[in-house]
Structure formats: structure tokens, C-alpha cells
Amino acid sequence: MAKFAQGKYNLKNPDKYIGTKTPTYRSSWEFAFMRFCDEHKSIINWASEPIKIPYRNPLTNRQTIYVPDFFIAYADAKGKQRVELIEVKPENQAVKEKLGRSKYNQASWIKNQAKWEAAAAWCKQKGIFFRIVTENDI
């Protein structure tokens, strides 16, 4: 069984972090994204797992909660402030063409589509953007 990088992230710039709990990474990609948020000068504020969004799991048909990985506020190249909700996922669970034959990846993709649809609708109501980040983006 694969061992994933997991742990508590030590903040270098705690004034930028607006979360209510110590950031916990569940993969090396989440760790890399946390470090980016903490250290990049364009990131104004960020939080780890700060929002809960209800959605219906299509595999169980039960109402449940989705917790996206990150909330970030940043200044774009023109200096305009932007706000996004970010989910970090491996490409083989986020991109249909990359699923392969893995039943786990196929089920994850189905479930993720429902989560991300709920997140996109929530973000649209709030006037913010929802983004999926894969290992190719980090």
C-alpha cells in the first residue's frame, strides 16, 4: 500500500493564514500548495479546509458534506484581488480521459463530479471562482 505524505504544515507567514485550525496536508501536492500559499507574495490570505458544502453523493444517494482543500485570496498580474476555492486532486481522479480501468478512480471521478458541481454552484452564489488543481499545475 502506498504511503502518502501527511502532516501538519508549519506556517512561515501566520499573518496570511485565516483558517481556524492548523493546516493539515494529506499529500505531497497539498503540502506544495500550502507552501505556495504561505510564501508567494501575491497570496493575500489563505485557509485550509475552511468551508463545508452540502451535496448528494451519487454512489450512495445520500446527502453529505464536501470540504474543498483551500480558500485563497490573491492579487492577479494587474493587481486586482481575486478569491478562489481550490481542490487539489490527482489527474487520474480529476480528468475523465486519465481514469484508466481503475474502479477506484472511476468511482472517485463520479463522486468528485457531484462535489465539484455543488462547489461551483456555491462559488457562483458568492461571486468567487472554483478551481481543480492537479499535480500538473503544482
Sequence and secondary structure as in RCSB ss.txt:
>XXXX:A:sequence
MAKFAQGKYNLKNPDKYIGTKTPTYRSSWEFAFMRFCDEHKSIINWASEPIKIPYRNPLTNRQTIYVPDFFIAYA
DAKGKQRVELIEVKPENQAVKEKLGRSKYNQASWIKNQAKWEAAAAWCKQKGIFFRIVTENDI
>XXXX:A:secstr
      EE   S TTTB  SS  EESSHHHHHHHHHHHH TTEEEEEES   EEEEETTTTEEEEE  SEEEEEE
 TTS EEEEEEEE  HHHH GGG TT HHHHHHHHHHHHHHHHHHHHHHHHT EEEEE TTT 
